[in-house]
């Protein structure tokens, strides 16, 4: 004897299947949204850690080596980020000070103007002891200068250009020594790249 499902029973089964399908789709969409949000948050965190590196404190100043120096501030060129650094006058035979030949010291990424690993402070002192004045400063996002994202030299070159502007027209801490006749540069790692980018735009370097 043949049996037949009633239309009402089939309709009930179809509705139940449709509800289950909707619940599965809704759960999948919620899970996708959660995973997407988590991925986005993680990506932003990693990107922030890469471009906003923790700023390292200065381990010492030129005074550690018995050198005269002045703390200075000057703006970067174009965007006027206020940068901090030191001006160390050169020492001539007999102890006379000079600023006639000045070297702009440019540190690498994730360091600062005292960079102990690269011996940057000791090198600055050695230059000064051999008659070269030194302008050592923290690029944006480093040391005592304002936080900023790392741009691999694109924006940092403005900091070097600001240092050159300061030497040519800023208020120097030793006015009796006059302005530099020669401006040179010394860069380490990213600092070397940044210095080259700046020198291509500034004939004074």
C-alpha positions as CSV (number, residue, x, y, z in Angstrom):
1,X,0.0,0.0,0.0
2,X,1.5,3.3,-1.1
3,X,2.0,6.2,1.4
4,X,2.1,9.8,0.5
5,X,3.5,12.7,2.6
6,X,1.1,15.4,3.2
7,X,1.7,18.9,1.7
8,X,1.8,20.3,5.3
9,X,4.5,17.9,6.4
10,X,6.7,18.7,3.4
11,X,6.2,22.4,4.0
12,X,7.3,22.0,7.6
13,X,10.5,20.2,6.6
14,X,11.3,22.8,4.0
15,X,10.8,25.6,6.5
16,X,13.0,23.8,9.1
17,X,15.8,23.3,6.5
18,X,15.6,26.9,5.4
19,X,15.9,28.1,9.1
20,X,18.9,25.9,9.6
21,X,20.5,27.2,6.4
22,X,19.9,30.8,7.5
23,X,21.4,30.1,10.9
24,X,24.5,28.6,9.3
25,X,24.9,31.5,7.0
26,X,24.4,34.0,9.8
27,X,27.0,32.2,12.0
28,X,29.4,32.1,9.1
29,X,29.0,35.8,8.5
30,X,29.5,36.6,12.2
31,X,32.6,34.5,12.2
32,X,33.9,36.1,9.1
33,X,33.3,39.6,10.6
34,X,35.2,38.6,13.8
35,X,38.1,37.1,11.9
36,X,38.3,40.2,9.6
37,X,38.3,42.5,12.5
38,X,41.0,40.5,14.3
39,X,43.1,40.5,11.2
40,X,42.7,44.2,10.6
41,X,43.6,45.0,14.3
42,X,46.6,42.7,14.1
43,X,47.8,44.3,10.8
44,X,47.4,47.8,12.2
45,X,49.3,46.8,15.3
46,X,52.2,45.3,13.3
47,X,52.3,48.2,11.0
48,X,52.4,50.7,13.9
49,X,55.2,48.8,15.5
50,X,57.2,48.9,12.3
51,X,56.8,52.6,11.5
52,X,56.5,53.9,15.1
53,X,59.6,52.4,16.7
54,X,60.1,53.0,20.5
55,X,62.4,56.0,20.9
56,X,65.6,55.2,22.6
57,X,66.9,57.5,25.4
58,X,70.4,59.1,25.1
59,X,72.9,57.2,27.1
60,X,75.3,60.1,27.5
61,X,76.2,63.6,26.3
62,X,79.5,65.1,25.0
63,X,80.2,66.2,28.6
64,X,81.1,62.6,29.4
65,X,84.2,63.1,27.3
66,X,84.9,66.6,28.7
67,X,83.7,68.4,25.6
68,X,81.9,71.8,25.5
69,X,78.6,71.7,23.7
70,X,75.2,73.4,23.6
71,X,71.8,71.8,23.3
72,X,70.0,73.1,20.2
73,X,66.5,73.0,18.6
74,X,65.7,73.8,15.0
75,X,62.8,73.1,12.6
76,X,63.0,70.6,9.7
77,X,62.6,72.2,6.3
78,X,59.1,72.3,4.8
79,X,57.1,70.7,7.6
80,X,58.8,72.4,10.5
81,X,59.1,69.4,12.9
82,X,61.0,70.7,15.9
83,X,64.2,68.7,16.2
84,X,66.6,68.4,19.1
85,X,70.4,68.0,19.1
86,X,73.8,69.2,20.2
87,X,76.3,71.7,18.7
88,X,79.9,70.7,19.6
89,X,82.5,73.3,18.5
90,X,85.7,72.1,17.1
91,X,88.9,72.4,19.1
92,X,92.0,73.8,17.5
93,X,95.6,73.4,18.7
94,X,95.9,75.7,21.8
95,X,92.3,75.1,22.8
96,X,90.7,77.7,20.6
97,X,87.2,76.8,19.4
98,X,86.0,76.8,15.8
99,X,82.9,76.3,13.7
100,X,84.5,77.0,10.3
101,X,84.2,73.3,9.2
102,X,81.0,71.7,10.6
103,X,79.9,68.1,10.2
104,X,76.2,67.1,10.4
105,X,76.0,63.7,12.1
106,X,73.0,61.6,11.0
107,X,72.1,58.5,13.0
108,X,70.5,55.3,11.7
109,X,67.0,54.0,12.2
110,X,65.7,53.1,15.7
111,X,68.7,54.9,17.4
112,X,69.6,58.5,18.2
113,X,72.4,61.0,18.0
114,X,74.4,59.2,20.8
115,X,74.0,55.8,19.2
116,X,76.3,53.7,21.4
117,X,76.2,50.6,19.1
118,X,77.6,52.6,16.2
119,X,79.9,54.7,18.4
120,X,78.3,57.9,17.1
121,X,78.9,60.0,20.2
122,X,82.5,58.9,20.4
123,X,83.0,59.7,16.7
124,X,81.4,63.1,17.1
125,X,83.8,63.9,20.0
126,X,86.7,62.6,17.9
127,X,85.8,65.0,15.0
128,X,85.5,67.9,17.5
129,X,88.9,67.1,19.0
130,X,90.4,67.3,15.5
131,X,89.0,70.7,14.8
132,X,85.7,69.9,13.2
133,X,82.5,71.4,14.7
134,X,79.7,68.8,15.0
135,X,75.9,69.2,14.7
136,X,74.5,65.9,16.0
137,X,70.7,65.7,16.2
138,X,67.8,63.3,16.5
139,X,65.7,62.8,13.4
140,X,62.0,62.8,13.8
141,X,60.7,59.7,15.6
142,X,64.1,59.3,17.4
143,X,65.7,60.3,20.7
144,X,64.4,63.5,22.0
145,X,62.7,64.7,18.8
146,X,58.9,64.3,18.3
147,X,57.4,60.9,17.5
148,X,56.9,60.3,13.8
149,X,56.5,57.3,11.5
150,X,59.6,55.9,9.8
151,X,59.7,56.8,6.1
152,X,63.1,55.4,5.2
153,X,64.5,58.8,4.4
154,X,61.6,60.3,2.5
155,X,60.6,62.7,5.3
156,X,63.8,62.4,7.3
157,X,65.7,64.2,4.6
158,X,63.8,67.3,5.6
159,X,65.5,67.0,9.0
160,X,69.0,67.1,7.5
161,X,67.9,70.0,5.3
162,X,66.7,71.8,8.4
163,X,70.1,71.2,10.0
164,X,71.8,72.8,7.0
165,X,69.4,75.7,7.2
166,X,70.1,76.1,10.9
167,X,73.9,76.3,10.3
168,X,73.4,78.8,7.5
169,X,70.8,81.1,9.0
170,X,69.7,79.9,12.5
171,X,70.7,81.3,15.8
172,X,74.0,79.5,16.5
173,X,75.0,78.9,20.1
174,X,78.5,80.3,19.6
175,X,77.9,83.4,17.5
176,X,81.5,84.6,18.1
177,X,82.7,81.7,16.0
178,X,80.8,82.8,12.9
179,X,79.0,80.6,10.5
180,X,80.6,77.5,8.9
181,X,82.5,78.0,5.7
182,X,82.2,74.3,4.9
183,X,79.2,72.0,5.8
184,X,79.8,68.2,5.5
185,X,77.9,65.2,6.6
186,X,78.4,61.8,8.2
187,X,75.6,59.2,8.1
188,X,75.2,55.7,9.5
189,X,72.8,53.2,7.8
190,X,69.5,55.0,7.2
191,X,71.3,58.2,8.1
192,X,73.7,57.7,5.2
193,X,70.7,57.3,2.8
194,X,69.0,60.3,4.3
195,X,72.1,62.4,4.0
196,X,72.5,61.5,0.3
197,X,68.9,62.4,-0.4
198,X,69.3,65.8,1.4
199,X,72.7,66.5,-0.3
200,X,71.1,66.0,-3.7
201,X,68.8,68.9,-2.9
202,X,71.1,71.2,-0.9
203,X,74.4,72.3,-2.6
204,X,75.7,73.6,0.8
205,X,76.2,70.1,2.0
